[in-house]
Amino acid sequence: MEVYKTKKDHLHIVTFPVGDFASNCTVIYSDATKNALVIDPGFTIAPVNQLIQKNKLKVTHILHTHGHFDHITSSSELREMTKAPIYLHPGDEHFFKDLIHQASLFGYSLKINLSPIDHFLSDNQIIEFDQGTLSLKVIHTPGHSQGGCCFFTDNFGYPMLIAGDTLFKQSVGRTDLPGGDFDQIVSSIKNKLFIYPDATVVITGHGPVTNIGDEKKYNPYLT
Ligand SMILES: [Zn+2]
């Protein structure tokens, strides 16, 4: 069951929940070239793999909004399978490297060959996908974790943010985990996300999509 799905010309975007924590994975792909970009593959590889096989996609990028285990556990396996490089902000490198310990704190014992991180994300960086069919702007939004990032694009004909666990519908990411800071997440959202138009669709890290206008009006943490 998709959380979000739309297309423009050959460009598709689909978001669906993965694993016990229902962490949203987003796949952007072209049905012309079959190139695909995956954001937060999630805890298990099966859902994203199913989409890849069904549409015969070639994954060229594996991006992460942050390094929490429910968003990154299947990333190493996906990289192994597709040879696509992994992108993460350096502020969350320790989470990626410490995946097995992270997961153990939540009761999971993982057996995983950890991939290296191929590229570090930085604030305002532009990620070009599919020979420029789509560009994603990286917005560093620390607060849920120190390496948290959102991705902005207007290539679907309207503004869109993939926000990870920074902003949820009428909520914000938890800040009680290591590297969390409530004042910082509020400031990241107000100063770096609320500058986008009210109509900006926000694909969140868990649960339904929302938009910037509604969050300015109704989010109890931000009004
Ligand atoms: Zn998280």
Residues whose N, C-alpha, C, O or C-beta is under 5 A from the ligand:
A	BS01	ZN	H68 D165
